[in-house]
Amino acid sequence: MIPTPIVLASSSPRRFELLQSLDLNVRVVNVSHTEIIEKSWPTREIPLQLAIQKNRNAIDTRQQGEILLTADTVVLLDNEILHKPGDELEAAQYLSRLSHRHHEVITGVCLRTEEEICFSTTTKVWMNKLSDEAIHYYIDRYQPFDKAGSYGIQEWIGWSHISRIEGSFSNVMGLPTSEVYQAVRDLNPML
Ligand SMILES: Cc1cn([C@H]2C[C@H](O)[C@@H](COP(=O)(O)OP(=O)(O)OP(=O)(O)O)O2)c(=O)[nH]c1=O
């Protein structure tokens, strides 16, 4: 396999690990991006638009052949976006809203060389009932303030309280790996 160089403009350690698991050659560049959500965007399109916005705003240090990759993950519940919680109270509110029902996780991804491939992927997630005790235990121990919807499927709460998903697991963690791999191949036929 020819290691295609990916320039990851993201501060998410999960995205870095997931890309590395694809045996791709990844380097990370700093991001200092403020997300601006425009009112005209349909709710379900927000993660895609944010991924595109992050891509446009990233400081482009690409060498020839490198692919600039950006992404954005949100939780969608009752047509409302749950981003990262601002504090413990909001984290607890999000988790009690997610308890005992299903929701969607949408990740927008944007890859750019001379061409651009941008798309979004949706995963449905079924959360069991979360007691107040479980919610407070999870927030205290795992501090999920860097996670959309205040939870990590890859952490205790996911292993113990998520009964089912429909779609990609890695998408919930921040990157739909098989679709990213296909897009990388489409941009680089040498792979
Ligand atoms: C729902 C869920 C989200 N997440 C994470 C993925 C993302 O890192 C984060 C959502 O925040 P994002 O705004 O998508 O990404 P980020 O701020 O971490 O990184 P950057 O904008 O620099 O690329 O939530 C999990 O790790 N597990 C989960 O189960």
The ligand as an SDF file (V2000), in Angstrom:
LIG
                    3D

 29 30  0  0  0  0  0  0  0  0999 V2000
  -21.1920   11.3080   19.9580 C   0  0  0  0  0  0  0  0  0  0  0  0
  -19.6950   11.2020   20.1120 C   0  0  0  0  0  0  0  0  0  0  0  0
  -18.8610   12.2580   19.8180 C   0  0  0  0  0  0  0  0  0  0  0  0
  -17.5140   12.1500   19.9570 N   0  0  0  0  0  0  0  0  0  0  0  0
  -16.6190   13.2860   19.6350 C   0  0  0  0  0  0  0  0  0  0  0  0
  -16.1430   13.3220   18.1900 C   0  0  0  0  0  0  0  0  0  0  0  0
  -15.6810   14.7620   18.0370 C   0  0  0  0  0  0  0  0  0  0  0  0
  -14.3110   14.8470   18.4120 O   0  0  0  0  0  0  0  0  0  0  0  0
  -16.5270   15.5120   19.0480 C   0  0  0  0  0  0  0  0  0  0  0  0
  -17.4440   16.4640   18.3510 C   0  0  0  0  0  0  0  0  0  0  0  0
  -16.7790   17.6510   18.1200 O   0  0  0  0  0  0  0  0  0  0  0  0
  -16.3910   18.2540   16.6980 P   0  0  0  0  0  0  0  0  0  0  0  0
  -16.7260   19.7190   16.7410 O   0  0  0  0  0  0  0  0  0  0  0  0
  -16.9260   17.4290   15.5910 O   0  0  0  0  0  0  0  0  0  0  0  0
  -14.8180   18.0670   16.6160 O   0  0  0  0  0  0  0  0  0  0  0  0
  -13.6690   18.5700   17.5700 P   0  0  0  0  0  0  0  0  0  0  0  0
  -13.9600   19.9420   18.1040 O   0  0  0  0  0  0  0  0  0  0  0  0
  -13.3880   17.4830   18.5980 O   0  0  0  0  0  0  0  0  0  0  0  0
  -12.4280   18.6390   16.6030 O   0  0  0  0  0  0  0  0  0  0  0  0
  -12.1500   19.6470   15.3670 P   0  0  0  0  0  0  0  0  0  0  0  0
  -13.3020   20.6060   15.2090 O   0  0  0  0  0  0  0  0  0  0  0  0
  -10.8670   20.3200   15.7320 O   0  0  0  0  0  0  0  0  0  0  0  0
  -12.0190   18.6950   14.2040 O   0  0  0  0  0  0  0  0  0  0  0  0
  -17.2680   14.5450   19.7820 O   0  0  0  0  0  0  0  0  0  0  0  0
  -16.9410   10.9700   20.4120 C   0  0  0  0  0  0  0  0  0  0  0  0
  -15.7050   10.8710   20.5570 O   0  0  0  0  0  0  0  0  0  0  0  0
  -17.7520    9.8920   20.6870 N   0  0  0  0  0  0  0  0  0  0  0  0
  -19.1000    9.9520   20.5750 C   0  0  0  0  0  0  0  0  0  0  0  0
  -19.7940    8.9430   20.8430 O   0  0  0  0  0  0  0  0  0  0  0  0
  1  2  1  0
  2  3  2  0
  2 28  1  0
  3  4  1  0
  4  5  1  0
  4 25  1  0
  5  6  1  0
  5 24  1  0
  6  7  1  0
  7  8  1  0
  7  9  1  0
  9 10  1  0
  9 24  1  0
 10 11  1  0
 11 12  1  0
 12 13  2  0
 12 14  1  0
 12 15  1  0
 15 16  1  0
 16 17  2  0
 16 18  1  0
 16 19  1  0
 19 20  1  0
 20 21  2  0
 20 22  1  0
 20 23  1  0
 25 26  2  0
 25 27  1  0
 27 28  1  0
 28 29  2  0
M  END
$$$$
